[in-house]
Each structure stands twice: as C-alpha cells, then as structure tokens.
Amino acid sequence: MLTVSGSPHFHSTQSVSKIMYGVVFSLLPAMVVSFIFFGLAAVLLTLTAVASCMAFEFLIQKYLIRGPMTIFDGSAIITGILLAFNVPSNLPLGLMVIGAAVAIGMGKMTFGGLGKNPFNPALVGRVFLMISFPVQMTTYPEPSVLSTQLTDVVTGPTPLTLLKGGIARGQEISEVMSQMPGYTDLMFGNMGGSMGEVSAIFLLLGGIYMLVRKIITWHIPLAYLGSSALFSAVFWLISPDVYPDPVFHLLTGGLMLGALYMATDYATSPMAPKGMIVFGVGCGLLTIIIRLFGAYPEGVAFSILIMNAFVPLINRGLKPKRFGEEQKNG
C-alpha cells in the first residue's frame, strides 16, 4: 500500500521529530538570553505558550480530527516557542492562551495538521493578537536582567517604534538614532521588544547550527536578509538623513527570527531552490516597504504571511522538471 503523508517530503535519514527537536535545540541560546533580559515573566509566558499549543493540538486531534496524535513530534512545541518569541514578555497569560488557540486551531489544524497548513501558525497567532489586542501587543517591557517582576514593569518603545515616530515628527535620522541603544546592544539584545527581537547574534548562531545540520538551506535566509539589506541600503544612500542604514534593519525587530525560523518553515515555503530565493526576496522587499512606508513599524509577520499565499504560484512556476520529462522547445 502506498501511503501519502503531509509535507515535508525530501530524501533524508532524519525524521520529522528529529528535525523539529533540532529546531527547538537551535532556539535555546536565544531563549536563554530572552529569559536573562526579561526574567520570570518570559519563562512563564513561554511555558504557557508551549503547553497551550500542545493542549489545543491534543484536544483537536482527539475530539475533532480523530487522527493519530502528533503532539510529541515537536511541531507544537516550536509553534509555542515562536509565538512566545513574537509577543511582549509582559503579555497577559490569558491572551497567550487565546493566541495559541488561534495558531494551532486556525493556523494549523483547520487545514489538516502538520505539513498541510499554507500559513505559518505562529504568525497567524501573532497577527490575530496584534489586530485584536493592539495595546497589549505594543506595550513592551524594558530589559531588566533576571527580573522576577510579573507586573508593574517599566515599559518603553522599541527601536523601530522610535524610528517610525521620529520620522513622523520630521526628525532627522541622526537625532532619532541618538535616542536608541548602540549597535552592540542591538546585536546582543539589550533593548525593548518582543522576546525574539532582542538577540540577533544568538538567533544567528541557531541559524548556523540548522544550516550545518542541514535542517534548513541557505536560500531563504540569505535571500531574505540580503534583499532587506540591499533594498534598505538604496533608500539610505539616497537620503541618509531620513532613512536608517541596513545594519539597523538587520539587527532590529523580528528580521533575524523571521528569516531563519519562520520563512524557512517547510510547509509554507517553496520546494525548489529558485522558488526559495524568489520567496526570500519577496519577504525582504515587503518587510522594508512596510517598515518605511506602512502604518506598522514592523513588517516581518505580514510580509511572510503575504508570501506564504504566493507559495503555490511560486511552486507552479519554478518547480524543477520531473526526471524524464520532455523539455518544450521555444
């Protein structure tokens, strides 16, 4: 009997569980850094996100889909971690449970489960929370090393929020940048923002680990980061008094997290290398367009979800020829 399962489909000695837990392992450095900067609140939020995602997947599979249980294959754990990385660490735990329900129920299980979802589940949950609870989703705590506070934390704007507000007030970029952390702080995470927006260097280390282990390929991350840097550099070179340099864009917001962990999701990204590059470039261009000209200071989540919708079209146009298929002339 021929059994057809959901994606990902590729020749490898690794199982889905090995791949998923490899991704979880690669996220540990960034997770530890977020716990150090945001303290106990970040720990509780991450545990709530992971437990909620696993619980909702179990309940949906047991009582609605009635299929084989997959809560221990690692995919629900990754969704929980990435969802926690996409929200402020002081988000009320009840809202995190709602976000997990949307991520798993609407973003994943509605389409049949792992490998069948067209959109990244964690981003579906994040965007739902952003639209439904904008105040809670844009109230970011200032980093406080090993803080044990769960309430009454000091909040402040993220670098991208400062940039958007300063440009709207007509300030020159040099004046806006003087109010921000230095690039070293941006690189190591000493700034306000979501849990996964504050550790670019550690996310990059996790990405390198995934590349070495061949969990992901270079095509989407390089195309995403490269196109973001190139496109933002054009505006910066044209008007450096108005637009920030490319390094600022690479180190702030969710760009590293999106390029390495969410745009590379097997089920929601193209199959062929050429398609992956087109997908990554599209994500990069949309991210910078939204950041510079859109209403939101950050554009990673929206850009990836938009490009997720184009994946079937990209696969159709850029998938490799089947072995033995006759090439058409002219």
C-alpha positions as CSV (number, residue, x, y, z in Angstrom):
1,M,0.0,0.0,0.0
2,L,1.3,3.5,-0.9
3,T,0.9,5.9,2.0
4,V,0.9,9.6,1.1
5,S,1.7,11.8,4.0
6,G,1.9,15.5,4.5
7,S,5.0,17.6,3.7
8,P,7.9,18.0,4.2
9,H,9.0,15.5,1.5
10,F,12.7,15.0,0.9
11,H,15.2,12.2,1.0
12,S,16.9,12.2,4.4
13,T,17.8,9.9,7.3
14,Q,16.2,12.4,9.6
15,S,12.6,12.0,10.8
16,V,10.1,14.8,11.4
17,S,10.7,14.6,15.1
18,K,14.5,14.8,14.8
19,I,14.1,17.9,12.6
20,M,11.6,19.6,14.9
21,Y,13.7,19.0,18.0
22,G,16.7,20.1,16.2
23,V,15.0,23.5,15.6
24,V,14.0,23.6,19.3
25,F,17.6,23.0,20.3
26,S,18.8,25.8,17.9
27,L,16.4,28.2,19.6
28,L,17.8,27.5,23.1
29,P,20.5,30.2,23.1
30,A,18.1,33.0,22.1
31,M,15.6,31.7,24.6
32,V,18.1,31.8,27.4
33,V,19.1,35.3,26.5
34,S,15.4,36.4,26.5
35,F,15.0,34.8,29.9
36,I,18.0,36.7,31.2
37,F,16.8,40.1,29.9
38,F,13.1,39.7,30.7
39,G,13.2,37.4,33.7
40,L,10.5,35.2,35.2
41,A,7.7,36.8,33.0
42,A,9.4,35.5,29.9
43,V,9.8,32.0,31.4
44,L,6.1,31.8,32.3
45,L,4.9,33.2,29.0
46,T,7.0,30.6,27.1
47,L,5.8,27.7,29.2
48,T,2.2,28.9,28.8
49,A,2.6,29.2,25.0
50,V,4.1,25.7,24.6
51,A,1.7,24.0,27.0
52,S,-1.3,25.7,25.3
53,C,-0.2,24.8,21.8
54,M,0.3,21.1,22.8
55,A,-3.0,21.0,24.7
56,F,-5.1,22.5,21.8
57,E,-3.4,20.2,19.3
58,F,-4.3,17.2,21.5
59,L,-7.9,18.3,22.0
60,I,-8.5,19.0,18.3
61,Q,-6.9,15.7,17.2
62,K,-8.8,13.7,19.9
63,Y,-12.3,15.2,19.5
64,L,-12.5,16.8,16.1
65,I,-10.0,15.3,13.6
66,R,-9.6,12.0,15.4
67,G,-6.3,11.3,13.7
68,P,-3.0,10.0,15.0
69,M,-1.6,12.0,17.9
70,T,1.3,14.3,16.9
71,I,1.7,16.5,20.0
72,F,5.1,15.0,20.7
73,D,6.6,15.4,17.3
74,G,8.0,18.8,18.2
75,S,6.0,20.9,15.8
76,A,3.5,22.2,18.5
77,I,6.5,23.0,20.8
78,I,8.1,25.0,18.0
79,T,4.8,26.9,17.4
80,G,4.6,27.7,21.1
81,I,8.2,28.9,21.3
82,L,7.9,31.1,18.2
83,L,4.6,32.5,19.3
84,A,6.2,33.5,22.6
85,F,9.1,35.0,20.7
86,N,6.6,37.2,18.7
87,V,4.9,38.9,21.6
88,P,6.0,41.2,24.5
89,S,7.1,39.2,27.6
90,N,4.5,41.1,29.7
91,L,1.6,39.9,27.6
92,P,-1.2,38.6,29.9
93,L,-1.1,34.8,30.0
94,G,-4.8,34.6,29.1
95,L,-4.1,36.4,25.8
96,M,-1.3,34.0,25.2
97,V,-3.7,31.0,25.5
98,I,-6.0,32.7,23.0
99,G,-3.1,33.3,20.6
100,A,-2.1,29.6,20.9
101,A,-5.7,28.5,20.2
102,V,-5.7,30.6,17.0
103,A,-2.2,29.5,16.0
104,I,-3.0,25.8,16.4
105,G,-6.7,25.7,15.6
106,M,-6.9,28.3,12.8
107,G,-3.3,28.3,11.5
108,K,-2.6,24.6,11.6
109,M,-5.3,22.0,12.4
110,T,-8.0,23.6,10.3
111,F,-6.0,22.6,7.2
112,G,-5.4,19.0,8.5
113,G,-2.3,19.4,10.7
114,L,1.4,19.3,10.1
115,G,2.5,19.8,6.5
116,K,-0.9,20.9,5.2
117,N,-1.1,24.4,6.6
118,P,-0.5,27.2,4.0
119,F,0.4,29.9,6.6
120,N,2.9,29.8,9.4
121,P,0.8,29.0,12.5
122,A,2.9,31.2,15.0
123,L,2.5,34.2,12.7
124,V,-1.2,33.6,12.3
125,G,-1.5,33.7,16.1
126,R,0.7,36.8,16.4
127,V,-1.2,38.8,13.8
128,F,-4.5,37.8,15.4
129,L,-3.3,39.1,18.7
130,M,-1.9,42.3,17.1
131,I,-5.2,43.1,15.4
132,S,-7.4,42.1,18.4
133,F,-5.3,43.4,21.3
134,P,-3.1,46.2,19.9
135,V,-2.4,47.9,23.2
136,Q,-1.2,44.8,25.0
137,M,0.8,43.8,21.9
138,T,2.6,47.1,21.6
139,T,3.4,47.6,25.3
140,Y,7.0,46.4,25.5
141,P,8.9,46.0,28.8
142,E,12.4,47.4,29.1
143,P,15.0,44.7,29.6
144,S,15.8,44.1,33.3
145,V,18.4,41.4,33.9
146,L,16.9,38.4,35.7
147,S,13.8,40.3,36.8
148,T,11.4,38.5,39.0
149,Q,8.6,41.0,38.4
150,L,5.5,39.9,36.7
151,T,3.6,43.2,36.9
152,D,4.4,46.9,37.1
153,V,7.4,46.5,34.8
154,V,9.0,49.6,33.2
155,T,7.8,49.8,29.5
156,G,9.3,51.7,26.6
157,P,9.3,51.9,22.8
158,T,11.2,49.5,20.5
159,P,13.9,50.9,18.2
160,L,11.5,50.5,15.2
161,T,8.8,52.4,17.1
162,L,11.2,55.2,17.9
163,L,12.2,55.3,14.3
164,K,8.6,55.4,13.0
165,G,7.6,58.1,15.5
166,G,10.7,60.2,14.9
167,I,10.3,60.2,11.1
168,A,6.6,61.1,11.5
169,R,7.6,64.1,13.6
170,G,10.1,65.2,11.0
171,Q,13.2,64.5,13.0
172,E,16.5,63.8,11.2
173,I,17.7,60.2,11.5
174,S,20.8,61.2,13.5
175,E,18.5,62.7,16.2
176,V,16.4,59.6,16.3
177,M,19.3,57.3,16.4
178,S,20.8,59.2,19.3
179,Q,17.8,58.0,21.4
180,M,18.5,54.3,20.7
181,P,20.8,51.7,22.1
182,G,24.1,51.2,20.3
183,Y,24.6,48.5,17.7
184,T,26.4,46.3,20.3
185,D,23.3,46.4,22.5
186,L,21.1,45.8,19.4
187,M,23.2,42.8,18.5
188,F,23.2,41.1,21.9
189,G,19.6,42.0,22.9
190,N,19.8,44.9,25.4
191,M,16.7,46.7,24.1
192,G,13.0,46.7,24.3
193,G,10.9,44.5,22.1
194,S,9.4,41.1,21.8
195,M,11.3,38.1,23.2
196,G,12.6,37.0,19.8
197,E,13.5,40.5,18.7
198,V,16.3,41.1,21.2
199,S,19.0,38.5,20.4
200,A,20.1,38.8,16.8
201,I,23.5,37.3,17.4
202,F,22.1,34.3,19.2
203,L,19.4,33.7,16.6
204,L,22.1,33.8,14.0
205,L,24.1,31.2,16.0
206,G,21.0,29.0,16.0
207,G,20.6,29.5,12.3
208,I,24.2,28.5,11.6
209,Y,23.5,25.3,13.6
210,M,20.5,24.5,11.5
211,L,22.5,25.1,8.3
212,V,25.3,22.8,9.5
213,R,22.8,20.1,10.5
214,K,21.1,20.6,7.1
215,I,17.7,21.3,8.8
216,I,17.4,24.4,6.5
217,T,19.2,25.6,3.4
218,W,20.8,28.9,2.8
219,H,18.4,30.1,0.1
220,I,15.6,31.7,2.0
221,P,17.6,33.3,4.9
222,L,20.3,34.7,2.6
223,A,17.7,36.0,0.1
224,Y,15.6,37.5,2.8
225,L,18.4,39.2,4.7
226,G,20.3,40.1,1.6
227,S,17.3,41.7,-0.1
228,S,16.3,43.5,3.1
229,A,19.8,44.9,3.4
230,L,20.1,45.9,-0.3
231,F,16.7,47.5,-0.5
232,S,17.1,49.5,2.7
233,A,20.6,50.5,1.5
234,V,19.2,52.1,-1.6
235,F,17.0,54.4,0.4
236,W,19.8,55.1,2.9
237,L,22.2,56.1,0.2
238,I,19.6,58.3,-1.5
239,S,18.6,60.1,1.7
240,P,20.7,59.2,4.8
241,D,19.1,62.0,6.8
242,V,15.7,60.3,6.5
243,Y,16.3,56.5,6.4
244,P,18.5,54.3,8.7
245,D,21.3,52.2,7.4
246,P,20.9,48.5,6.5
247,V,22.6,47.3,9.7
248,F,19.9,48.9,11.8
249,H,17.2,47.0,9.9
250,L,19.1,43.7,10.2
251,L,19.6,44.0,14.0
252,T,16.1,45.3,15.0
253,G,12.7,43.8,15.0
254,G,11.9,40.3,14.1
255,L,14.0,40.2,10.9
256,M,16.5,37.6,12.1
257,L,13.8,35.5,13.7
258,G,11.6,35.6,10.6
259,A,14.4,34.9,8.1
260,L,15.9,32.0,10.0
261,Y,12.9,30.3,11.6
262,M,9.5,31.3,10.2
263,A,10.2,32.0,6.5
264,T,12.0,28.6,6.3
265,D,9.0,26.6,7.5
266,Y,8.9,23.6,5.2
267,A,5.1,23.5,4.8
268,T,4.7,27.2,4.0
269,S,7.8,27.9,1.8
270,P,8.6,26.9,-1.8
271,M,10.1,23.5,-2.7
272,A,12.8,24.3,-5.2
273,P,15.9,26.5,-4.6
274,K,14.9,29.1,-7.2
275,G,11.5,29.4,-5.7
276,M,13.0,29.8,-2.2
277,I,15.1,32.7,-3.5
278,V,12.1,34.4,-5.0
279,F,10.2,33.8,-1.8
280,G,13.0,35.2,0.4
281,V,13.5,38.3,-1.9
282,G,9.7,39.0,-1.7
283,C,9.7,38.8,2.0
284,G,12.7,41.1,2.3
285,L,11.2,43.7,-0.1
286,L,7.8,43.7,1.7
287,T,9.4,43.9,5.1
288,I,11.3,47.1,4.2
289,I,8.4,48.6,2.4
290,I,6.1,48.1,5.4
291,R,8.8,49.4,7.8
292,L,9.5,52.6,5.8
293,F,6.1,53.4,4.4
294,G,3.5,51.4,6.2
295,A,1.4,52.1,9.3
296,Y,3.2,49.4,11.4
297,P,6.8,49.9,12.5
298,E,7.5,46.2,11.8
299,G,6.7,44.3,8.7
300,V,8.2,40.8,9.1
301,A,5.0,38.9,10.1
302,F,2.9,40.5,7.4
303,S,5.5,40.0,4.7
304,I,5.9,36.3,5.4
305,L,2.2,35.7,5.6
306,I,1.7,37.5,2.3
307,M,4.4,35.5,0.6
308,N,3.0,32.3,2.1
309,A,-0.1,32.9,0.0
310,F,2.1,33.1,-3.1
311,V,3.9,29.8,-2.5
312,P,1.6,27.6,-4.6
313,L,2.1,30.0,-7.5
314,I,5.9,30.1,-7.0
315,N,5.9,26.3,-6.8
316,R,3.9,26.0,-10.0
317,G,6.2,28.4,-12.0
318,L,9.6,27.4,-10.6
319,K,9.4,23.8,-9.6
320,P,12.1,21.6,-11.1
321,K,11.3,19.4,-14.1
322,R,10.4,15.8,-13.3
323,F,13.0,13.2,-14.2
324,G,12.5,12.1,-17.7
325,E,10.0,14.9,-18.6
326,E,10.3,16.2,-22.1
327,Q,11.5,19.8,-22.4
328,K,9.4,22.1,-24.5
329,N,11.2,24.0,-27.3
330,G,10.5,27.6,-28.0
